């Protein structure tokens, strides 16, 4: 989890904050491993969506976006503790689905990917592509590790995440079982078995784009159990559900049961 500093005060953020309610909407039991300050009040929201195991830290991972005429600058204001495999409750190692969602390179992705032998493991890798200077200014860090990519079942990131290094996708493709690059309202591209397939979004009136990529990724992994493990179908479904997410504000972006049912019906009729 992260704390996002905004004009309205401290807000809950981070991949898990959007993914957890999405998994819950698909009917999954959710277990969350994160690190945060011992007295972090924003954890209460996460606890409403699943069981939370917290590694206590002096501070929570905190980001601040600063806007000016030259654009947006993102800063890390404080970090939490790194996460080790020993922090995972033993019973959770047998989970059928695992989503690795680092926000500040706080895990060793290869170690974690190998730790769940019976699971379908997904990595949303934006947090592995960040570094920051002494002043906290976040900068792009190219991340590429063949051994890790071979262990991961599904890798997801946005076109925007790699705009400093667009050739990364071509370099990663030979090592990824399933690679999905999202492109916002334009849908995205799903790479599998040497082929590239475009998937569509749907036209909506956007209210808040925050968390849409996290909702998409969680909808891919969360829907596998109801689409017979067919990743192509899961990607098509997730593209539609992510579009609905931007019509709502903030942490209310998870899909509803009605939206899941409707788009699943549409998928089956195609």
CORRA-V156655 format. One record per residue. RES is the residue in three letters. PSI is psi in radians with two decimals (none if undefined). D_LAST is the distance of its C-alpha to the last C-alpha in Angstrom with 1 decimal. Layout:
<<RES,PSI,D_LAST> <RES,PSI,D_LAST>>
//
This chain:
<<UNK,2.77,37.3> <UNK,2.80,38.9> <UNK,2.17,41.1> <UNK,2.13,40.2> <UNK,2.12,43.2> <UNK,2.90,42.3> <UNK,-0.50,44.5> <UNK,0.00,43.7> <UNK,-2.77,45.0> <UNK,2.28,43.5> <UNK,2.56,39.8> <UNK,2.40,37.7> <UNK,-2.96,35.4> <UNK,2.70,34.0> <UNK,-0.84,30.8> <UNK,-0.49,31.4> <UNK,-0.42,32.0> <UNK,-0.54,28.4> <UNK,-0.71,26.8> <UNK,-0.87,28.8> <UNK,-0.46,27.5> <UNK,-0.81,23.9> <UNK,-0.68,24.4> <UNK,-0.66,26.1> <UNK,-0.49,23.2> <UNK,0.01,21.1> <UNK,0.21,24.1> <UNK,2.62,25.9> <UNK,2.31,29.7> <UNK,2.29,30.7> <UNK,2.28,33.8> <UNK,2.27,35.0> <UNK,2.13,37.8> <UNK,2.99,39.3> <UNK,2.47,42.8> <UNK,2.92,44.3> <UNK,2.56,47.7> <UNK,-0.60,49.3> <UNK,0.52,49.3> <UNK,1.94,46.0> <UNK,-0.40,45.0> <UNK,-0.23,41.4> <UNK,-0.42,40.6> <UNK,-0.60,40.5> <UNK,-0.74,37.1> <UNK,-0.66,35.7> <UNK,-0.33,37.4> <UNK,-0.14,35.4> <UNK,-0.14,32.2> <UNK,-3.10,33.6> <UNK,2.26,36.7> <UNK,2.18,38.4> <UNK,2.08,40.9> <UNK,2.22,43.0> <UNK,1.96,45.3> <UNK,2.42,48.0> <UNK,2.80,48.9> <UNK,-0.63,51.6> <UNK,2.83,48.9> <UNK,2.67,45.2> <UNK,2.13,43.2> <UNK,2.25,43.5> <UNK,2.64,42.0> <UNK,2.29,43.0> <UNK,2.22,41.5> <UNK,2.16,44.2> <UNK,2.45,43.3> <UNK,-3.09,45.7> <UNK,-0.43,45.8> <UNK,-0.03,45.0> <UNK,-2.79,41.7> <UNK,2.41,40.8> <UNK,2.35,42.8> <UNK,2.41,41.8> <UNK,2.48,44.5> <UNK,2.05,44.8> <UNK,-0.46,47.5> <UNK,2.74,47.7> <UNK,2.74,46.1> <UNK,-3.04,45.7> <UNK,2.61,46.5> <UNK,2.80,44.5> <UNK,2.28,42.4> <UNK,2.76,43.5> <UNK,-0.52,41.9> <UNK,-0.22,44.8> <UNK,-0.20,43.4> <UNK,2.18,40.4> <UNK,2.38,41.2> <UNK,-0.68,41.6> <UNK,-0.39,39.2> <UNK,-0.24,36.4> <UNK,-0.41,36.6> <UNK,0.18,34.6> <UNK,2.44,31.6> <UNK,-0.38,28.3> <UNK,2.32,26.9> <UNK,2.24,29.1> <UNK,2.01,28.6> <UNK,2.01,31.5> <UNK,1.13,31.8> <UNK,2.58,35.2> <UNK,-0.29,36.5> <UNK,0.78,39.9> <UNK,0.73,39.9> <UNK,0.02,41.1> <UNK,2.80,39.9> <UNK,1.78,40.4> <UNK,-0.59,36.8> <UNK,-0.78,37.8> <UNK,-0.75,39.8> <UNK,-0.67,37.1> <UNK,-0.59,34.4> <UNK,-0.21,36.6> <UNK,-0.17,37.5> <UNK,1.30,34.3> <UNK,-0.41,34.1> <UNK,0.03,31.6> <UNK,2.71,29.2> <UNK,2.08,26.2> <UNK,2.25,27.9> <UNK,2.46,26.5> <UNK,2.12,28.8> <UNK,1.98,28.4> <UNK,0.22,31.4> <UNK,-0.63,32.5> <UNK,-0.23,35.6> <UNK,-0.17,36.7> <UNK,0.55,37.0> <UNK,2.43,39.6> <UNK,2.91,43.3> <UNK,2.65,45.9> <UNK,-3.05,49.4> <UNK,-0.42,52.5> <UNK,0.02,51.6> <UNK,-0.02,48.2> <UNK,2.15,46.4> <UNK,2.34,43.0> <UNK,2.80,42.4> <UNK,2.40,39.9> <UNK,2.02,40.5> <UNK,2.29,38.6> <UNK,2.27,37.5> <UNK,2.11,36.7> <UNK,1.90,37.5> <UNK,-0.78,36.3> <UNK,-0.74,37.3> <UNK,-0.81,35.4> <UNK,-0.59,32.2> <UNK,-0.43,32.3> <UNK,-0.33,32.6> <UNK,2.41,29.6> <UNK,-0.76,26.1> <UNK,2.23,24.2> <UNK,2.30,25.9> <UNK,2.32,24.8> <UNK,2.96,26.7> <UNK,2.72,26.4> <UNK,-0.63,27.4> <UNK,-0.59,30.2> <UNK,-0.54,31.5> <UNK,0.41,32.5> <UNK,-0.33,33.4> <UNK,-0.29,37.0> <UNK,1.08,35.9> <UNK,-0.39,32.8> <UNK,-0.12,33.6> <UNK,-0.68,33.0> <UNK,-0.81,29.3> <UNK,-0.58,30.4> <UNK,-0.58,33.1> <UNK,-0.51,31.0> <UNK,-0.75,28.1> <UNK,-0.29,30.1> <UNK,-0.09,30.9> <UNK,2.30,27.7> <UNK,-0.86,25.3> <UNK,2.12,22.5> <UNK,2.24,23.3> <UNK,2.18,21.4> <UNK,2.00,23.1> <UNK,2.62,22.0> <UNK,0.62,22.7> <UNK,-2.29,22.5> <UNK,-0.28,20.8> <UNK,0.16,19.8> <UNK,-2.09,17.5> <UNK,-2.97,19.0> <UNK,2.33,19.2> <UNK,2.11,18.4> <UNK,2.21,21.0> <UNK,2.34,20.9> <UNK,0.71,23.0> <UNK,0.02,24.4> <UNK,2.72,21.2> <UNK,2.21,19.9> <UNK,2.24,16.3> <UNK,2.46,15.8> <UNK,2.65,13.6> <UNK,2.72,13.4> <UNK,-2.88,15.0> <UNK,2.68,15.1> <UNK,2.15,18.2> <UNK,2.90,20.6> <UNK,1.92,24.4> <UNK,2.35,25.7> <UNK,-0.72,28.6> <UNK,2.05,29.2> <UNK,-0.19,27.6> <UNK,2.26,29.6> <UNK,-0.05,27.7> <UNK,-0.70,24.2> <UNK,-0.62,24.3> <UNK,-0.68,25.5> <UNK,-0.72,22.8> <UNK,-0.92,20.2> <UNK,-0.79,22.0> <UNK,-0.54,22.5> <UNK,-0.57,18.9> <UNK,-0.97,18.1> <UNK,-0.69,20.9> <UNK,-0.43,20.6> <UNK,-0.15,17.1> <UNK,-0.62,17.7> <UNK,-0.30,19.2> <UNK,-0.05,16.2> <UNK,0.40,13.6> <UNK,0.47,16.1> <UNK,0.16,17.6> <UNK,1.87,14.7> <UNK,-0.61,15.8> <UNK,-0.80,13.0> <UNK,-0.70,10.6> <UNK,-0.71,13.6> <UNK,-0.76,14.2> <UNK,-0.74,10.9> <UNK,-0.78,11.5> <UNK,-0.60,15.2> <UNK,-0.65,14.8> <UNK,-0.75,13.7> <UNK,-0.59,16.3> <UNK,-0.58,19.0> <UNK,-0.74,18.7> <UNK,-0.57,19.5> <UNK,-0.56,22.4> <UNK,-0.11,24.3> <UNK,-0.11,24.6> <UNK,2.82,27.0> <UNK,2.42,30.3> <UNK,-2.30,31.4> <UNK,0.05,30.8> <UNK,0.28,28.8> <UNK,-0.14,25.7> <UNK,2.59,24.0> <UNK,2.64,20.8> <UNK,2.84,21.4> <UNK,-0.65,20.2> <UNK,-0.71,18.5> <UNK,-0.73,16.6> <UNK,-0.81,15.5> <UNK,-0.74,14.5> <UNK,-0.82,12.6> <UNK,-0.49,10.5> <UNK,-0.69,10.1> <UNK,-0.77,8.9> <UNK,-0.68,6.4> <UNK,-0.75,5.4> <UNK,-0.41,5.6> <UNK,-0.30,3.8> <UNK,none,0.0>>
//
